[in-house]
């Protein structure tokens, strides 16, 4: 199967099972409300004493944020001026991806992230199983049944994800940039130092890309092939990727560009809309919710396209074996 065919088939599968987007969105919304309640209480108690409410409609003043950070704990560590801008969250997420400085947000926030990772793992199993069984129409009952059936595999791979990224950011990342600092040494050329560190960040992004790619296909394989071992599927996924390197990497680069285009488009919209009154505030909220739903659809497209590509490869391999007989 060609890359564009896998991509089109993935879009078709997501459209066929589009009700999943609504289900996953509602769960995301419920999770967000759990976090939003203490944040609302925080803003209600802090806004009156530190800054006028009308002033916050145009953004988070640096002076207010500085005063808040003096004794910030838990969710308070996530509040920063960059969140008030359209591209601010994008830049923050990119910084986290490159540096892995999750400890800046505290253990409470890290625990929320890990909890969300396991919620996502539950739904990943249901989504991939439905994509693998594409002959049947969508059913919420089957979706949740598949999610429960494969949860132990998805949870094991989620734990593996956390372990691998901990190794990357705690061991590999510091070692790489320590080496690059020695290479730069006492060089007075700022351009040389910038290029060297840029190469280092590209290397980190490449590792992140490969880890994500291998673990994605491990999820697809453990469900498509009904394997008993999640970790054995990681080896099978790595072997499949490097046997079909051009197609697997090319497909995910295409999907990554789709995700980047979505994020940039969402950031542009949010930078244009300034919630200076109630109507614009409601409009901003609607745009944000549509953006979240679109992100869910794009993530499902990753899994659907990867499943289509892998199953086409498995079918071709089976056909070759039959011919040899």
C-alpha positions as CSV (number, residue, x, y, z in Angstrom):
1,X,0.0,0.0,0.0
2,X,1.3,3.4,-0.9
3,X,1.6,6.2,1.6
4,X,-1.2,8.3,0.2
5,X,-3.5,5.2,0.0
6,X,-2.8,4.5,3.7
7,X,-3.5,8.1,4.6
8,X,-6.8,8.2,2.6
9,X,-7.9,4.9,4.1
10,X,-7.1,6.2,7.6
11,X,-9.2,9.3,7.0
12,X,-12.0,7.1,5.7
13,X,-11.8,4.9,8.8
14,X,-12.0,7.9,11.1
15,X,-15.0,9.3,9.3
16,X,-16.6,5.8,9.4
17,X,-16.1,5.7,13.2
18,X,-16.5,9.5,13.8
19,X,-18.8,9.0,16.8
20,X,-15.6,8.0,18.7
21,X,-14.4,11.6,18.4
22,X,-17.5,12.8,20.4
23,X,-17.1,10.1,23.0
24,X,-13.4,10.9,23.6
25,X,-14.1,14.6,23.5
26,X,-16.7,14.3,26.3
27,X,-14.2,12.3,28.4
28,X,-11.6,15.0,27.8
29,X,-14.1,17.7,28.8
30,X,-15.0,15.9,32.0
31,X,-11.3,15.5,32.8
32,X,-10.8,19.2,32.1
33,X,-13.7,20.2,34.3
34,X,-12.0,18.3,37.2
35,X,-9.0,20.4,36.7
36,X,-10.9,23.6,36.0
37,X,-12.9,23.6,39.3
38,X,-9.8,24.3,41.5
39,X,-8.4,26.7,38.9
40,X,-11.7,28.7,39.0
41,X,-11.5,28.8,42.8
42,X,-7.8,30.0,42.5
43,X,-8.7,32.8,40.1
44,X,-11.7,33.8,42.1
45,X,-9.5,34.2,45.3
46,X,-6.5,35.7,43.6
47,X,-7.9,38.1,41.0
48,X,-9.7,40.4,43.4
49,X,-6.6,41.0,45.5
50,X,-3.9,41.2,42.9
51,X,-5.5,42.6,39.7
52,X,-8.8,43.8,38.3
53,X,-11.0,41.3,36.5
54,X,-11.3,43.4,33.4
55,X,-7.5,43.6,33.1
56,X,-7.3,39.8,32.7
57,X,-9.6,39.8,29.7
58,X,-6.7,41.0,27.5
59,X,-4.2,38.6,28.9
60,X,-2.2,37.6,32.0
61,X,-0.2,40.6,33.3
62,X,3.4,39.7,34.2
63,X,3.2,41.5,37.5
64,X,0.1,39.5,38.6
65,X,1.8,36.2,37.4
66,X,5.0,37.2,39.3
67,X,3.1,37.7,42.5
68,X,1.2,34.4,42.0
69,X,4.5,32.5,41.5
70,X,5.9,33.5,44.9
71,X,3.9,30.8,46.7
72,X,2.6,28.8,43.7
73,X,1.8,25.1,44.3
74,X,0.1,22.4,42.3
75,X,-2.0,23.7,39.4
76,X,-0.8,27.2,40.1
77,X,2.5,26.2,38.6
78,X,0.8,25.8,35.2
79,X,-0.4,29.4,35.0
80,X,2.0,31.5,32.9
81,X,1.6,34.7,30.7
82,X,2.3,32.6,27.5
83,X,-1.1,30.8,27.9
84,X,-2.9,34.0,27.1
85,X,-1.5,34.1,23.6
86,X,-2.5,32.0,20.6
87,X,0.9,30.6,20.0
88,X,2.0,30.7,23.7
89,X,0.8,27.1,24.5
90,X,2.5,25.8,21.3
91,X,5.8,27.3,22.3
92,X,5.5,26.0,25.9
93,X,4.7,22.4,24.6
94,X,7.6,22.6,22.1
95,X,9.9,23.6,25.0
96,X,8.7,20.7,27.1
97,X,9.2,18.3,24.1
98,X,12.8,19.5,23.6
99,X,13.9,19.7,27.3
100,X,11.5,17.4,29.2
101,X,11.5,19.9,32.1
102,X,8.2,18.5,33.5
103,X,9.4,18.9,37.1
104,X,8.9,22.7,36.8
105,X,5.1,22.0,37.0
106,X,5.4,19.9,40.2
107,X,4.4,16.3,41.0
108,X,0.7,17.1,41.2
109,X,0.6,18.2,37.6
110,X,2.9,15.3,36.6
111,X,0.4,12.9,38.3
112,X,-2.4,14.4,36.3
113,X,-0.5,13.9,33.1
114,X,0.2,10.3,33.9
115,X,-3.4,9.7,34.8
116,X,-4.5,11.2,31.5
117,X,-2.0,9.0,29.7
118,X,-3.8,5.9,31.1
119,X,-7.2,7.3,30.2
120,X,-5.9,7.8,26.6
121,X,-4.5,4.2,26.7
122,X,-8.0,2.9,27.5
123,X,-9.5,4.6,24.4
124,X,-6.5,3.8,22.2
125,X,-7.2,0.1,22.5
126,X,-10.9,0.5,21.5
127,X,-10.1,2.8,18.6
128,X,-7.3,0.6,17.1
129,X,-9.4,-2.5,17.5
130,X,-12.3,-0.9,15.6
131,X,-9.9,0.3,12.9
132,X,-8.5,-3.3,12.6
133,X,-12.1,-4.7,12.3
134,X,-13.1,-2.2,9.6
135,X,-15.8,-4.4,8.1
136,X,-18.2,-3.7,10.9
137,X,-20.0,-0.4,11.7
138,X,-19.4,1.7,14.8
139,X,-21.0,0.6,18.0
140,X,-20.3,2.3,21.4
141,X,-20.7,-1.1,23.1
142,X,-18.0,-2.7,20.9
143,X,-15.8,0.3,21.3
144,X,-15.9,0.2,25.1
145,X,-15.6,-3.6,25.1
146,X,-12.5,-3.5,22.9
147,X,-11.1,-0.7,25.1
148,X,-11.5,-2.9,28.2
149,X,-10.2,-6.0,26.5
150,X,-6.9,-4.4,25.3
151,X,-6.4,-2.1,28.2
152,X,-3.7,-4.2,29.9
153,X,-1.7,-4.1,26.7
154,X,-2.2,-0.4,26.2
155,X,-1.4,0.3,29.9
156,X,1.8,-1.7,29.6
157,X,2.8,0.3,26.5
158,X,1.9,3.5,28.3
159,X,4.3,2.6,31.2
160,X,6.9,1.8,28.6
161,X,6.4,5.2,27.1
162,X,6.9,6.9,30.4
163,X,10.0,4.9,31.1
164,X,11.6,5.5,27.7
165,X,10.9,9.3,27.8
166,X,12.3,9.4,31.4
167,X,15.5,7.7,30.1
168,X,15.6,10.2,27.2
169,X,15.2,13.3,29.3
170,X,17.1,12.3,32.4
171,X,20.0,10.5,30.8
172,X,20.3,10.9,27.0
173,X,19.4,14.6,26.8
174,X,21.9,15.8,29.5
175,X,24.6,13.6,28.0
176,X,24.1,15.0,24.5
177,X,24.1,18.6,25.5
178,X,27.0,18.1,27.8
179,X,28.9,16.8,24.8
180,X,27.7,19.7,22.7
181,X,28.8,22.2,25.3
182,X,32.3,20.7,25.2
183,X,32.3,20.9,21.4
184,X,31.3,24.6,21.5
185,X,33.9,25.2,24.3
186,X,35.2,28.7,24.4
187,X,34.1,29.5,20.9
188,X,33.2,33.2,20.5
189,X,31.0,32.5,17.4
190,X,27.3,32.7,18.4
191,X,26.3,31.2,15.1
192,X,28.5,28.1,15.6
193,X,27.0,27.6,19.1
194,X,23.5,28.0,17.8
195,X,24.0,25.5,14.9
196,X,25.5,22.9,17.2
197,X,22.7,23.1,19.7
198,X,20.1,23.2,16.9
199,X,21.6,19.9,15.7
200,X,21.2,18.6,19.2
201,X,17.6,19.5,19.4
202,X,17.0,17.9,16.0
203,X,18.5,14.7,17.3
204,X,16.2,14.8,20.3
205,X,13.2,15.3,18.1
206,X,14.3,12.4,15.9
207,X,14.5,10.1,19.0
208,X,11.0,11.3,20.1
209,X,9.7,10.6,16.6
210,X,11.1,7.1,16.5
211,X,10.0,6.2,20.0
212,X,6.5,7.4,19.2
213,X,6.5,5.6,15.9
214,X,7.6,2.3,17.3
215,X,5.2,2.4,20.2
216,X,2.3,3.3,17.8
217,X,3.0,0.3,15.7
218,X,3.4,-1.9,18.8
219,X,-0.2,-1.0,19.7
220,X,-1.4,-1.8,16.2
221,X,0.5,-5.1,16.1
222,X,-0.6,-6.3,19.6
223,X,-4.2,-5.8,18.6
224,X,-4.1,-6.8,14.9
225,X,-2.1,-9.9,15.5
226,X,-3.7,-10.7,18.9
227,X,-0.3,-11.0,20.6
228,X,0.0,-12.1,24.2
229,X,3.0,-9.9,25.0
230,X,2.9,-6.1,24.6
231,X,6.7,-5.9,24.9
232,X,7.3,-8.5,22.2
233,X,5.1,-6.3,20.0
234,X,7.7,-3.5,20.4
235,X,10.3,-5.7,18.8
236,X,8.0,-6.7,16.0
237,X,7.0,-3.0,15.5
238,X,10.7,-2.0,15.2
239,X,11.4,-4.8,12.7
240,X,8.3,-3.8,10.6
241,X,9.3,-0.1,10.6
242,X,12.9,-0.8,9.5
243,X,11.8,-3.3,6.8
244,X,9.3,-0.7,5.4
245,X,11.3,2.4,6.6
246,X,10.3,4.7,3.7
247,X,6.6,4.0,4.0
248,X,6.3,4.0,7.8
249,X,8.4,7.1,8.2
250,X,6.9,8.9,5.2
251,X,3.3,8.2,6.4
252,X,4.0,9.6,9.9
253,X,5.9,12.6,8.5
254,X,2.8,13.4,6.4
255,X,0.6,12.9,9.5
256,X,2.9,15.1,11.5
257,X,2.6,17.9,9.0
258,X,-1.2,17.6,9.3
259,X,-0.9,17.9,13.1
260,X,1.5,20.9,12.8
261,X,-0.8,22.6,10.3
262,X,-3.7,22.1,12.7
263,X,-1.8,23.5,15.7
264,X,-0.6,26.5,13.7
265,X,-4.0,27.2,12.4
266,X,-5.5,26.9,15.9
267,X,-2.8,29.2,17.3
268,X,-3.4,31.8,14.6
269,X,-7.2,31.8,15.3
270,X,-6.7,32.1,19.0
271,X,-4.2,35.0,18.5
272,X,-6.7,36.8,16.4
273,X,-9.6,36.4,18.8
274,X,-9.2,38.6,21.9
275,X,-11.9,37.8,24.4
276,X,-12.5,41.4,25.4
277,X,-16.2,40.9,26.0
278,X,-18.7,38.2,26.7
279,X,-19.5,37.4,23.0
280,X,-15.8,37.1,22.1
281,X,-15.2,35.0,25.2
282,X,-17.9,32.6,24.2
283,X,-16.5,32.5,20.6
284,X,-13.0,31.9,21.9
285,X,-14.3,29.0,24.0
286,X,-16.1,27.4,21.0
287,X,-13.0,27.7,18.8
288,X,-10.9,26.1,21.6
289,X,-13.4,23.2,21.8
290,X,-13.5,22.7,18.1
291,X,-9.7,22.7,18.1
292,X,-9.6,20.0,20.8
293,X,-12.1,17.8,18.8
294,X,-9.9,18.3,15.7
295,X,-6.8,17.3,17.6
296,X,-8.6,14.1,18.7
297,X,-9.6,13.4,15.1
298,X,-6.0,13.9,13.9
299,X,-4.6,11.5,16.6
300,X,-7.2,8.9,15.5
301,X,-6.1,9.4,11.9
302,X,-2.5,8.5,13.0
303,X,-3.8,5.2,14.4
304,X,-6.2,4.5,11.5
305,X,-3.5,5.1,8.8
306,X,-0.9,3.1,10.7
307,X,-3.4,0.2,11.1
308,X,-4.2,0.4,7.4
309,X,-0.6,0.3,6.3
310,X,0.3,-2.5,8.7
311,X,-2.7,-4.7,7.7
312,X,-1.9,-4.2,4.0
313,X,1.6,-5.4,4.7
314,X,0.4,-8.4,6.7
315,X,-2.1,-9.3,4.0
316,X,0.7,-9.1,1.3
317,X,3.0,-11.2,3.5
318,X,0.3,-13.9,4.0
319,X,-0.3,-14.0,0.2
320,X,3.4,-14.6,-0.4
321,X,3.4,-17.4,2.1
322,X,0.4,-19.1,0.4
323,X,2.1,-18.8,-3.0
324,X,5.3,-20.5,-1.7
325,X,3.2,-23.5,-0.6
